[in-house]
Amino acid sequence: MTTPAQTMAERTRQMWAAVDYHPIAVQDVLVSELLARAADVHSGHRVLDVAAGSGNSALAAARRGARVTATDIVPAALETAVRRAAAEGLQLEVEVADAQDLPFEDGTFDVVLSSFGAMYAPDQQRTVGELLRVCRPGGRIAMANWTPDGVVARLQRVMASVMPPPAQAAPPRKPPVAWGSEQHCRELFGDRVTSLSATVRVDEMCAPSAGAQVELMAGHLAPWHMATKVLPPESQQKLAEAAAAEYERVNRATDGTLVARAEYLEVVAVKA
Ligand SMILES: C[S@@+](CC[C@H](N)C(=O)[O-])C[C@H]1O[C@@H](n2cnc3c(N)ncnc32)[C@H](O)[C@@H]1O
């Protein structure tokens, strides 16, 4: 019999599998390189990348000589990760898994990474419990999470403002970008960690124009793609214009292209 948790996981998988995220992931490679360094990944470490997508953080860890496993709820994303690893002559294990229910023994990994990944799992308490459980005592959990005031959060609010209300009222839940607040992370990890450091960093998203970046999202960012699909064409147009305006607010390019400054929180916690 299918449990409610399995039904929810299958819905999540179908949503993220609707489009290929990889063309967006390539904009964030530096985030993962910095994350692997902040997590102090050493050669020979056992590293897990949770909600790895096409493997940005997994590959960053593998480049440092770690023995890496990448997990994601979408099998096709992991196939891309495997191809990328092969192209660089790196070893990578992959396993399809829900971030809220990881198929590993307690304390398996020296380092657990997640870049813009675990933050999207619906049950934040359960997710943090799993990140902690599979990490060994003294090991590190390192995450890159979009902040509640950065451009990604602002885009989510623009989207929410044009969406029709859901037929059934959903139970109140902290949004994914809550993970981008140091205070919220401290509450989530609690006394299960001996230290937690949080650094606000800025990612740069480069595109030919703000409009081109919005088209990229519509084609390759599953939540945006699925949400825009249900809107009538005139609302889609308005949403695209509002989203482009949000990108322009953080655009530091003056040549008509886009170099959008996107704030995120880099969190490194040491498991007790
Ligand atoms: C924004 S992408 C980031 C991918 C990758 N970490 C990166 O840095 O490019 C979010 C990823 O989380 C995955 N995902 C979302 N919910 C998940 C869940 N509950 N369990 C595992 N993966 C999940 C999606 O399939 C997608 O690959």
The ligand as an ORCA input file, in Angstrom:
! r2SCAN-3c Opt
* xyz 0 1
  C      17.408     23.757     -7.664
  S      17.870     22.113     -8.025
  C      19.555     22.054     -7.389
  C      20.340     20.879     -7.898
  C      21.819     20.808     -7.456
  N      21.948     20.593     -6.040
  C      22.604     22.003     -7.892
  O      23.262     22.648     -7.050
  O      22.634     22.286     -9.109
  C      16.938     21.250     -6.801
  C      17.101     19.740     -6.863
  O      16.461     19.161     -5.721
  C      15.838     17.956     -6.114
  N      14.802     17.656     -5.123
  C      13.709     18.407     -4.828
  N      13.036     17.840     -3.815
  C      13.733     16.741     -3.446
  C      13.550     15.749     -2.444
  N      12.503     15.773     -1.618
  N      14.465     14.764     -2.344
  C      15.538     14.711     -3.183
  N      15.746     15.614     -4.170
  C      14.862     16.619     -4.283
  C      15.324     18.224     -7.514
  O      15.082     17.055     -8.240
  C      16.476     19.068     -8.085
  O      17.424     18.254     -8.718
*
